[in-house]
Amino acid sequence: MVKAYVARESGSELEAYEYEAGKLGADEVEVAVQFCGICHSDLAMIDNEWGNGQYPIVPGHEVVGEITEIGSNVDRLKVGQRVGIGWQCGSCMACEWCDSGDHNLCMHMQDTIVGHRGGFGDRIRSHWRFAIPVPESMDGEQVAPMMCGGITVYNPLVENNIKPGDRVGVVGIGGLGHFALQFAKAFGCHVTAFSGSAAKEGEARELGADTFVPNRDQHALRDVKRSCDFILVTAGASLPWDQYMEILRPRGRVCIVGVMTELVSVQVFNLIGGGRGIVGSPIGSPNRIRDMLSFSQANSIGAMTKRYPMEDVNHAIADLRAGKVHYRAVLENV
């Protein structure tokens, strides 16, 4: 019997919940959860903010834990191995995207917390391909938020061919942004942090920013026109998009990973002029997550976390909603 925490309806507090997981699938692994990050996507699902919540829901999609059982077809993982599981725990394995290694683009992907029980509990199951080995030298508490938050910002840097010397802007210095600053700096980029909080300047620079721009200061935004090759928007709020397009150098891209409900609107001449563009980016494939962990291990990159016992999940969620978490909340089974 799996012990977990469940939201029974939209916006409800989580309550203790037990369920029978049934027979382990041939391609599945079962993982004893050691750490599970709390992502803003978990809050969105609890609140049905995106309209795809399925209740009762067991949230949690930033898991690090130890494999306790493997299916009959699993030969690349073993019992006792430490792995991480992120937003995706399955795919069709047969479409053109899966065949090319882009499992994260599969139209039939299995989300870890939509129609599937997530990691707010003592155990979780996943297709073996989406259980990513975690290097032994890495701290599981720091790795857990990387399984969604980290790969969300690492993937677009790779997909957009960011290279040493590129000028990268990061908008929003929070749970996603604090990863983005670290990655961009380790990529060898000149990094500009854009934040609405001037108090974050010191820490932004410690995390990798070379330049800090208070993004509520119109003069400061005008002063950095044509200064970035790539701007990664991690904030989940609408921005003065035309101003940010003007911050791009020719052929630059604004890439949005922060989820917002407002429309993104720009003047077409800000796209045509200089060949600029706006793109989005999803999570990364299993191979990309492996690459991220290897890169992070080599460059000492990890999450800044606040740890809570698993049973204090509602307290942790309340702190996250109130902006009291610096930068990622992580639940621990003790």
C-alpha positions in Angstrom: 0.0 0.0 0.0 1.4 3.4 -1.0 1.1 6.2 1.4 0.7 9.6 -0.2 -0.9 13.1 0.0 -3.8 14.0 -2.2 -5.9 17.0 -3.2 -9.5 15.8 -3.6 -10.8 18.8 -5.4 -9.6 22.1 -6.9 -7.8 24.3 -4.4 -8.1 21.9 -1.5 -5.5 21.3 1.1 -3.8 17.9 0.8 -4.7 15.0 3.0 -3.2 11.7 3.8 -4.2 9.0 1.3 -3.4 5.4 0.7 -3.7 3.5 -2.6 -2.9 0.0 -4.0 -0.5 0.4 -6.9 -1.3 -3.0 -8.4 1.1 -5.2 -10.3 4.3 -3.5 -11.6 4.4 -3.2 -15.3 7.0 -5.0 -17.3 8.7 -1.7 -18.4 8.2 0.1 -15.0 10.3 0.7 -12.0 9.0 1.5 -8.5 11.0 4.1 -6.6 11.1 4.9 -2.9 10.8 8.7 -2.7 13.6 10.3 -0.7 13.1 13.9 -1.9 10.4 15.6 -3.9 10.4 19.2 -5.0 7.3 21.4 -5.0 7.0 23.2 -8.3 4.6 26.0 -9.2 3.2 23.5 -11.7 2.1 21.4 -8.7 0.2 24.4 -7.4 -1.3 25.0 -10.8 -2.5 21.4 -10.9 -3.9 21.5 -7.4 -5.8 24.7 -8.3 -6.8 23.5 -11.8 -5.3 26.7 -13.1 -4.7 25.1 -16.6 -8.0 23.3 -16.7 -6.5 19.8 -17.0 -6.6 18.7 -13.3 -7.9 15.2 -12.6 -9.0 14.7 -9.0 -8.1 13.2 -6.7 -4.6 14.2 -7.6 -1.3 13.2 -6.0 1.1 16.0 -7.0 4.9 15.9 -7.1 7.0 15.6 -10.2 10.6 16.5 -9.0 11.5 13.2 -7.4 14.8 11.7 -6.3 14.7 8.2 -4.8 15.9 4.7 -4.8 14.6 1.9 -7.0 12.9 -0.8 -5.0 11.5 -3.0 -7.8 12.0 -3.4 -11.5 9.7 -4.8 -14.2 10.6 -8.0 -16.2 11.7 -6.0 -19.2 14.0 -3.6 -17.3 17.7 -4.3 -17.8 19.4 -0.9 -17.7 18.5 -0.1 -14.2 18.8 -2.1 -11.0 17.3 -2.3 -7.5 19.0 0.1 -5.1 20.0 2.5 -7.8 19.3 6.2 -7.2 17.2 7.9 -9.9 15.3 11.1 -10.6 11.8 11.4 -12.2 10.5 14.7 -13.6 7.3 16.0 -15.3 7.2 13.0 -17.7 7.0 9.4 -16.7 6.0 7.7 -20.0 5.5 8.1 -23.7 4.2 6.0 -26.6 7.7 4.9 -27.6 6.6 4.4 -31.2 6.1 7.9 -32.8 8.6 9.8 -34.9 9.5 11.9 -31.9 10.2 9.0 -29.6 12.1 7.2 -32.3 14.4 10.2 -32.7 15.0 10.5 -28.9 12.6 13.5 -28.4 10.3 11.7 -26.0 9.4 15.0 -24.5 7.6 16.0 -27.7 5.5 12.8 -27.9 1.8 13.6 -28.4 0.9 10.7 -26.1 3.3 11.5 -23.3 2.3 10.5 -19.8 2.6 13.3 -17.3 3.7 12.3 -13.9 0.8 14.1 -12.1 -2.0 14.1 -14.8 -3.8 10.7 -14.8 -0.9 9.3 -12.8 0.0 9.5 -9.1 3.0 11.7 -8.3 5.8 11.9 -5.8 4.1 13.4 -2.7 4.2 10.1 -1.0 6.6 7.3 -0.1 6.7 5.6 -3.5 6.2 6.4 -7.2 6.2 4.4 -10.5 7.6 5.3 -13.9 8.5 3.8 -17.2 12.2 2.9 -16.8 13.4 5.3 -19.5 12.1 8.3 -17.5 13.9 7.2 -14.3 17.2 9.0 -14.8 20.3 7.8 -12.9 21.5 10.5 -10.4 25.3 10.7 -9.9 26.3 9.5 -6.5 28.3 12.7 -5.7 25.3 14.9 -6.2 23.0 16.0 -3.3 19.6 14.5 -3.8 17.9 17.5 -2.2 19.5 19.8 -4.7 18.9 17.5 -7.6 15.2 17.0 -7.0 14.1 20.5 -8.3 16.3 20.1 -11.3 14.1 17.3 -12.6 11.6 19.9 -13.7 12.8 23.4 -12.8 16.3 22.7 -13.9 15.6 21.0 -17.2 13.0 23.6 -18.1 15.8 26.2 -18.4 18.6 23.9 -19.5 16.7 22.5 -22.5 16.2 25.9 -24.3 19.8 26.9 -23.9 20.9 23.7 -25.7 18.0 23.8 -28.2 18.9 27.3 -29.2 22.6 26.6 -29.6 23.8 28.9 -26.9 27.6 29.0 -26.8 30.4 30.7 -25.0 30.4 34.4 -25.6 26.7 34.7 -26.3 24.8 37.4 -24.4 22.0 35.8 -22.5 19.3 37.6 -20.5 17.3 35.9 -17.8 14.0 37.5 -16.8 12.8 36.6 -13.3 15.1 35.5 -10.6 13.1 32.8 -8.8 12.8 29.1 -8.8 13.5 28.8 -12.5 15.7 31.9 -12.9 18.2 30.9 -10.3 19.0 27.8 -12.3 19.1 29.7 -15.6 21.7 32.1 -14.2 23.9 29.3 -13.1 23.6 27.4 -16.4 24.2 30.4 -18.6 27.3 31.4 -16.7 28.6 27.9 -16.9 28.0 27.9 -20.7 30.5 30.8 -20.8 27.9 33.5 -21.6 27.7 37.1 -20.6 24.6 37.0 -18.4 22.1 39.8 -17.7 19.6 39.4 -14.9 16.2 41.2 -15.2 14.3 41.4 -12.0 11.5 43.4 -10.5 13.3 43.2 -7.1 16.4 45.4 -6.7 17.1 43.5 -3.5 18.0 40.4 -5.6 21.0 42.1 -7.4 23.7 40.8 -5.0 22.5 37.2 -5.1 21.9 37.3 -8.9 25.5 38.3 -9.4 26.6 35.5 -7.1 24.6 33.0 -9.2 26.2 34.2 -12.4 24.9 37.6 -13.6 27.4 40.0 -15.0 24.8 42.7 -15.4 21.6 43.4 -13.4 18.6 45.4 -14.8 15.7 46.4 -12.6 12.9 45.6 -15.1 10.4 48.1 -13.7 12.8 50.9 -14.6 12.0 52.1 -18.1 15.2 54.0 -18.4 17.2 50.9 -17.4 15.4 48.8 -20.0 16.1 51.5 -22.7 19.8 51.5 -21.7 20.2 47.9 -22.6 18.7 48.0 -26.1 20.4 45.5 -28.5 22.4 43.9 -25.8 21.2 40.3 -25.7 21.4 37.4 -28.2 18.9 35.4 -26.2 16.4 36.2 -23.5 15.0 33.5 -21.4 11.7 34.5 -19.7 11.2 32.4 -16.5 8.6 34.8 -15.0 5.0 33.8 -15.1 3.7 37.3 -15.7 3.0 39.5 -18.8 5.9 41.8 -19.8 6.3 44.8 -22.1 7.1 42.5 -24.9 8.0 45.1 -27.5 10.6 46.5 -25.1 12.2 43.1 -24.7 12.2 42.6 -28.4 14.2 45.8 -28.7 16.7 44.4 -26.2 17.6 41.7 -28.6 20.4 41.9 -31.1 19.8 40.9 -34.7 18.7 37.3 -35.0 18.0 37.2 -31.3 15.3 35.2 -29.7 13.0 35.6 -26.7 12.2 32.2 -25.3 9.3 31.8 -22.9 9.3 29.0 -20.2 7.3 30.8 -17.5 3.6 29.9 -17.8 1.3 32.9 -18.1 -2.4 33.2 -19.1 -2.2 36.5 -20.9 -1.6 36.8 -24.7 1.9 37.7 -25.9 1.6 40.6 -28.3 4.3 42.4 -30.2 4.6 44.8 -33.1 5.4 42.8 -36.2 8.2 45.2 -37.2 10.0 44.2 -34.0 10.1 40.7 -35.4 11.0 41.6 -39.0 13.6 44.1 -38.1 16.8 42.2 -37.3 15.1 38.8 -37.9 14.1 38.4 -34.3 11.7 35.9 -32.9 9.7 34.5 -30.0 9.8 30.8 -29.1 8.7 28.5 -26.3 10.4 25.5 -24.9 9.1 22.3 -23.1 10.9 20.1 -20.7 13.8 18.0 -22.0 14.1 14.4 -23.2 15.5 11.7 -20.9 18.9 12.1 -22.7 18.8 15.8 -22.2 18.1 15.4 -18.5 21.1 13.0 -18.2 23.3 15.6 -20.0 22.0 18.3 -17.6 22.9 16.2 -14.5 26.4 15.5 -15.9 26.9 19.2 -16.8 25.7 20.2 -13.3 27.9 17.7 -11.6 30.9 19.1 -13.5 30.1 22.7 -12.8 28.8 22.4 -9.2 25.3 23.6 -10.1 22.3 22.8 -7.9 19.1 24.1 -6.4 18.9 26.5 -3.5 16.4 24.8 -1.3 14.2 25.0 1.8 13.5 21.5 3.2 10.3 20.3 4.8 9.3 16.8 6.1 6.8 15.1 3.8 4.1 15.3 6.4 4.4 19.1 6.4 3.4 19.3 2.8 0.6 21.8 3.4 2.9 24.1 5.4 5.4 24.0 2.5 2.7 24.8 -0.1 1.5 27.7 2.0 5.0 29.1 2.3 5.5 28.7 -1.5 2.2 30.5 -2.2 3.2 33.3 0.2 6.6 33.7 -1.5 8.5 32.6 1.6 10.6 29.9 -0.2 14.1 30.7 -1.3 14.2 29.4 -4.1 12.8 25.8 -4.2 10.8 23.9 -1.6 11.7 20.2 -1.2 9.9 17.5 0.8 11.8 14.8 2.5 10.7 11.4 3.6 12.5 10.8 6.9 
